[in-house]
Amino acid sequence: MEKVAIDDVDIEVNPLDVHSVRRPVSDELGFSDFAMNYFELEPGESFSGGLHTHHDQEEVFYVQEGTAIFETEDDEIPVDEGEVIRFAPGDFQHGYNDSDEQVVGFAFGAPKSKHDWDQIESMAYCQECEAEVGHGLGFTDEGNFRLTCTECGNSFVP
């Protein structure tokens, strides 16, 4: 048995600098079978870097304070304080704070505590295809994200 206070978990942020507070609780406690991250989103911040899916993991978001907006391929869905939203593997989503107030929430993922990076796909504009299409995710030697178009293979660093 292990326990930790959320405030004692070190802050780690997305390389795209889309949020200022993300506390990876699952890393702190050594989870193996699901992921748990705590977020504090200031106005304009997001849980992730844009519309994306995890082909290897379902995700559940719980909004503890405020209202988060979750963009899908078809809609924008508000998730209010005390509400939960689930995305199946393959569902594209992007959660963000579109209000003037802070959003506090948790992201949970299963069946593993870590993503397989090659199982993440982001929607992005491809200059070669001249369309918004899926892009695979990788990393540069400097630790930045590299997106590669799944249609034509064009690769770029956002």
Secondary structure, DSSP 8 states (H G I E B T S, - for coil): -----GGGS-----TT---SEEEEHHHHHT-SS-EEEEEEE-TT-BSSSSSEEETT-EEEEEEEESEEEEE-SS-EEEEETT-EEEE-TT--BEEE--SSS-EEEEEEEES-SS--GGGEEEEEEETTTTEEEEEEEEE-TTS-EEEEETTT--EE--
